[in-house]
Amino acid sequence: MINRPGPELDAFEKQLLAQLKTVVGTQASAAPSVPVQRRQPRLWYLPVAAAAGALAVTLVAMALRPTPAYAVSGGNGKEVTVKVNRLEGAQALQAALRERGITADITYLPSNKACESGRYSEVDTPGLSLTVSADKFKVTIPAGAVGTQDTFVLSASVTPIDHGVQAIVDFGITQGAIAPCSVVDAS
């Protein structure tokens, strides 16, 4: 036994320690002698249990994590894909596109609303496309389609309908000025 210096015990602690030593000594002398067999510990299940626990925590965290409002992929001379899952974070989406060298004007509108037409002059852009599904929409911007003097324009609203939603999406590329969005009822 190694005696290490420690904090000084007060009178109560010393008395408690003496009583504990007496109880332990009494129980040890009264216990029958039983041979002890040493076994090789089986620790293989600990890593498996730890891995299973980590996987469960990861799956729960992924299930509880909300789907991001948008995702931007591509760039660096390749086409850029913008996936919109929810109409949130227009400014953040503009910043994400700016990081890929694309100036953007993103406007999200209330249900069943649109920007008044004629707010920008669209440049013909082959390959610029929109895909709409039940829970998101995706715009594909061809590589090099948005030059340094150009702006990618997107406005969208989503209206719940029986068995789904109605998405109203206006998108294009312009070289000129963009008028502010005057909100009108979607037709």
N, C-alpha and C positions, 0 to 999 in steps of 0.2 A: 504494500500500500504506500502510496506517495502522499506525503503531507505537504500541501501547498498552503502558503499563507493566504488567508482569506479575511473577510470582514469579521470583526470581533462579535461574538454572540452576547446578547444581553442575558440577564438572569433567567427570564422566562424561556428563551430559546435553549439555554443550557439544560434546564430542567426537562423540557420537552424532548431533547435529544437523548438524555439519560433514560427517560421512560421508554422511548422507542428502542434503544439498545437492549433494554431488559426484555421487552416483548419479543423482539426478534430472537434473542438468545433462548428464551423459554420455548418458543415454537420450534426452533431448530433442534433442541435437545429432545423434544417430545415426538418429533416426526420419526416414523419408522424409516429404516435405511432401505432405499430402493435403488437397485442398480440403474444407472443412466446409460442408455445407448446413444451414441452420437451418430447422427445421420448426416449424409451429404445434403445440404439444403437444396431444395428444388426451386430455383429462381427463374426458370424459363418462362413461367407464367406471368411474371412481373412485367417483362418487356411487352408481351402480347397484350396484357391488360392495359398497360400504359399507352400502347399504340391504339388500341380500340377506344380508349377514353379520349385520346387526342383526336381521333377521327370523328367521334361523336360530337365533341365540342366544335370541330370545324364544320360539320354538317349543320348543326344547330345554328351556328353563327351565320353560315351562308343562307340558311332558310329565313333567318330573321332580318338579314340585311336587305333593305329595299333595292329594287332594280334601279339603276341610275336613270336619271331623267333623260340623258342623251349619251351617245358615244360617238367619237370621231376617230376614224382610222384612215391610214394611208398618208399620202403627202410625199415630200422629197422627190418630186418629179413623177409621182404616180397619182392615179385617181384618188380622190378623197371621198369617203363614205360618211354620211351623217345619219345616224339612227336616232330617232326621237321616240322615247317610250312614254314620256309625260311632258305636258307643256309647262315646264318649269326651267328656270335658269337660263333665260335668253341671253343675258349679259355674259354668263360663263361660257355659253356655247360660242358666242362671238369671239371671246378671248381664245378658246381652244382652236377656232378656225384661224385666227390671227397668228397663232403659233405655227401654223402650217402655211403661212404666207397668203392667206385669203382674208380680205376685208369683207365683213358681213354686216348686214342689217337684218336682225332677227326680231320678229314681233309675234308674240302669242296673244291671242284674243279670247274674249269670253265665248261661251257656247253660242253657236249659230250666228256668229259675227264674222266680218271680213273687212279688209282695208278697201277703201274705194278704189276702183280700177283707175289706171292712168297715172299712178304715182311715180312710175319710172319707165324708161324706154328700154325694153329688153333687147339684148344682143342675141342673135341667132347662135346657139351653142349646141352643135351636134354632140350627142352622147350624154347631155345633161338629162337625168331621168329621175322619176319618182316611183317608188313602190309602196303600196299601202297594204297593210294586213289588219287583222282584227284588233291588235293591241299596240301597233306602232306604225311609223312610216319611215322610209329611208330615201334619202336623196343622194344620188351619185354624181359627183362633179368630176368631169374628165381632167386628166393631167394637163396643166397649163391653160385651162379654160378661163381662169380668173387672173388677169394681168394686174400689174401694179396700179393701174388707173381704174380698174374695174371693182365692182362690189357684187357679192352674192346676196340676193334678197330673198327672204323667206318669211311668210306670214302664215299662221295656222290657227284653226280653232277646231275643237272636237265637240260634237253634240251627241249625247247618248240617245239611241233609238232602240226600238224593240230588237232584241237579239244582237246587239252590237253598238257600234258608234258610226257617226258620219263625220269624216274628216274633211275639212275645207283647207286646202294647202295651195298657196300661190308661191311660186319660186321662179327665179330667173337670175340672169347676170346683166348688169348694166354698166355703161361707161359714163353715164351722165349723172346729174343730180337726182336725189331721191327725195320726194316730197314726204312729209310726215304722214303717218297712217291716219286717215279719217275713217273712223269705224262706222260701218253701215251694216244693216241686216243682210245676212247671206241670202242669196236668191236661189 
